[in-house]
């Protein structure tokens, strides 16, 4: 399957320093003293590695800056960006982008993640009726309420209204542990969001699966 589709023209960032001189003043002064400037990037959970690498490339382009990544839920990033505690944010949409200037880095369909012994594992592609009776390994909606609402609404529109099992603890180890041996439980991930695992499979889902869209955001310039 293809990796996450990352926008090739996703926003040349160097002009950001001129638009936001106050937030960039400290790195510029550090560079003037000969120290490597530091830029803080907020990252929501579960970002595929190719997308994070692209974000870091854009953030550092033309600066020679060192990127410090902080795990910050999508819902909290807008306030942190506007307050200046984050310079950039990598978050899931839809979300309230008031005061932000976002650019799409990745737009990828969600597919089903299940263990190799799952009754649906033999299917090359899954359809919505086949998911009847399956539960969904999900995440706390408060992390990204706009994204959660959009995905669940799409599932309902296709006739699947699963019971959700909240996955409050991060990390792939616990994620796979919850899926292994469960014949009535699947998860939804973009293909690039599932690291190599000998016991888990990714299957495309359709028709018209919901998408995961990840954006790189900065505070909008005044007047935008």
N, C-alpha and C positions, 0 to 999 in steps of 0.2 A: 504494500500500500504506500502511496506517496506520503512524504513528510508534511508537516504543517505548511500551509501556503502562507509564505511571509511576503508582505508587500515589498517589492524591490525598490519602489520610490518612496518609501515610508518616511518622508519628512527629513529634510536636511536640517540638523539641529544647530549648527554653529551660530546662526543669527539670534538664538535664544539669549545669549549673553548680553546682546545689545538691548533686547526687549526687557530683560529682567536684570538690570545692573546690580540691584541691591542684593539679590539672592546669589549672584555670581561674584560679588566683590571679594569675599574671603578667598575662594580659589585663585582669583587673579592676583591678589596680594601674595598668596603663598607662592605662586609661580614666580612673581617678581623677586622674592627672597631666595629663589632657587629650590624651594621645596615643591614636591609633586602635588598639584591641586587634587582635592577630593570632592567627589560628587555623590550625593546620597540618592539611591534609587529604591523606591518602595516596590516590593514584588508580592503579588498575591500568591496564594498557595497553588501548587500543581501546575506551574508554568512549564511547558515543554522546553527542554534545553535549547533547541534551535531558536526559539523565540527570545529566550533570555539572552543568548549570545548576540542576536541581532539588536536587542535593546541596548546592550552594553556598547556595541559598536557605534550606534548612533549617538549615545550619550558622550562618548569619548572622542568622537571624530573632530579633528582639528584642535583638540585641547591637550592631549597627553595626560588626561586626568586619570586618577585612580577611582574606580567605582566601588562604593560601599553599598551592598545590598541589605535591605532590611525587610523582613517578612511583615507585611501590613495587609490586612484584609481589604478587599476592593472598596467596601462601604466606608472605610476610615481614611482612604487615601485622599479624597477630595479636600477634606478639612486640613490634613497634614500638608498638602501641596500649597493651599492658600495661606496657611500659617507660616510657611517657609521651613518647616521641619523636614520636608522632603523636597529635593530639587526636581525629581522626575518620579512618575508613578507608572507601573505596569499592572493593569487591572482588567477585569472582565466587564463587559457591557452586556445589556444596557445598564446604565447607572446615571445618576444625576451629575451631569458634566458642567453645571453652572460654575462659571469662573475658571474653567479649564480649556485648554486647547489640546484635544486628543487626536491621535492618528492611529489608524488600524495597522497592526503588525501581523496579525494572524487571523484567519477566518477559516475554520475547519469543521466539518460535520462531526457530530457525536456518533459513536458506535457503542456496541454492547461489549462489556468485559465480563468474562465468565471463566470458570475453571475447566480444565480439559475433560473432566468426568461429568460435566453438566449435560443434561438431556438434550440441550440445544447445540452442543458443541460440534456436532457433525454437520450442521448447516453452514454453507458457505456465506449465506446472507440471511439476515433475520427480517421478518415482516412484523408489523404491529400485532396482528391477531395471534402470532406465536408467543407473544409476551404475556398473554392472559394468564393470570395466576402468579406471575413473577413479582417479587418484591424488588425494590430499588435501593441499593446502597448509596446513600445521599450524603449531604453535608449540611451543617446548620445554616438555614436560610439567611441568618443575620450577617454572615460573612459577605454575601453578594446578593442582596434581596432582589434586585432587578433581574439579574441573570437567573436566579432560582425561579422566580415567578414566570419568566418567559419560557424557560425549558419545561416546567411542569404544565403550563398552559398548552404548549405544543403537544405534549404527551396526551393530555386530555382530548385535544382536538382530533387526535388519531385513534381515540377509543381506548387508550391505556391509562388507567388511573391507579397506579401502583401504591401499595403501602410502602412508606419510606422508612429506612433504617438509618438513623443519623450516625455518621462517622465523625465523631468529635475529635478524635486523636489523629494527628497527622502522621505521615510516613507510610512508605510502601509496605513495610513488614506487616503492620496491622491491617492495612487495606487488603492484602492478599490473604491474610489469616481469616478475615471475615468471609471472603468469597469461597475459600477452599472447602469442598465437601457440602456446600449448600446447593441443592438442586432447584431452589425456588428463589434465588437471589442473583441479581446481576448489578453491574455498575455502568455508568455512562462516562465515556472519555473520548477525546479525539485520539486518533491513532497514534500521533506523536506523543501523547500524554501518558502512554503506557510503556514503562521501561521494559527491556527484555526480561522475560520471566518464563522459565520452562513449564510452569503449571497454569499459566493464564493465557487466554486467547482473546483477540479482538475481532469482532464481527461487524461489518457494515450493517446499518439498520435503515429501513425505509418502507415506503417512499417518504421523501421530504423530511429528513431528520432535522432536529434543531441543530444549531451551530454554536460553537464557542468562538467568540470574538475577543481578542486581546488587544488593548490599545496602550500606546505610550503617551502619557499626558504630562503637560506642564501647565502652570498657571497662565491663563490668557492675558495678553497685553491689554492695557487699559483701552477702552473703546471698541474691543472686539465683541 
